[in-house]
Amino acid sequence: MNFSERIKKVRPSMTLAIDSKAKEMKALGEDVIGFGAGEPDFNTPERIKQAGIRAINNNETRYTPVGGSDLLKEAIITKLTRDNKLVYEKNQILASCGAKHSFYNLAQVLWQAGDEVLIPAPYWVSFPEMVILSGARPIFVHAGADQNFKITPEQIGNAVTPNTKAIIINSPSNPTGSAYNRDELEKIAEVALRHNLLIITDEIYEQIVFNGFQHTSIASISKEVQKQCVLINGVSKSYAMTGWRIGYIAAGDPDIVKQVNKLQGQSTSNPCAVSQAASIEALTGPLDEVQAMVLEFEKRRDIIVEGLTKIPGVSCNKPTGSFYSFPDFSRLYGKKDMNGKILNGSLDFTEYLLAAEKVAIVPGIAFGADAHARLSFATSLEKIEEGVKRIKDAVSKLQ
């Protein structure tokens, strides 16, 4: 079978592969501790599940408008006004089958061969792949742990060429957990406007922030920035609804929504009607369950970061948000495992951990940062403590 050159350029998602491998080993009875999952380990709140059940019982199971029902769009608008101080009309909103789908749609309608898109690195694994699928070229702007993984306006300016069309901002970040404050976002917005860059802001982890950090949407900086911005969000992370598959965009330019609606109408059509009904409840209801979940994540963050930084040769910034830690294991590279194999990078190191101690983490090379690896703390405190202990044991055996 011959496949398109387009798909040949795309790499499989390493995060999904690691999580799948860990689950496969567990199914075979192996005692694996998985830190690969990119989803909360909490259940969808009961009130949201009941809204979905009511929708089924009320036979709300037919097609809706392609970009989501008016009720869902109104709920999204209400949420954006309440939480982000942003005002949108319904023709600026479109719901899709998850935030990942939202970004894929945008890439397909906005970019083509010859275009360049700025992506801060470390990056979420799917950003560059979806840019490549559009025909455009991802341009990476690197920020290490010394910058708390946050790029500067100067770096953006140096990366811009006549072909640069857009910049992606993911705050809080997957995989690093770093988040930009308002002052930092104002400076990024200023340089983006100066170079006429469309700002794609992925805010899927906005509710999961710690120690009183206040999330700011870059779209809220000014009316001018909002017009030059497409905000991506969804219900998956904040409301523990990863399997319900509802994401959305809010675009300053309604013509973007019109083009995405055209594409979605010829591909998936509307997102699941039952999931839309549940998402209305999620977006308009109280945040008590979300806040309780975030408090638990904060405890876990403190435990995992403290444990990792006590391991000789390992350092780890404390994440501001999301449920990921992104430790640096690079001082262990060049050492040998028990079989005499030299660990040359994050892929070797993570494979060693899985084989030696049955701990699954995601190699940093998947995120454009080979010195690091990603550990999700969306798992119990007991598993975090045992997993960190196993990593320490594995490290102690290296020669």
Summary of the structure (lengths in Angstrom):
residues: 399
radius of gyration: 21.0
end to end distance: 45.7
largest distance: 63.7
contacts: 1378
relative contact order: 0.16
helix: 46%
strand: 15%
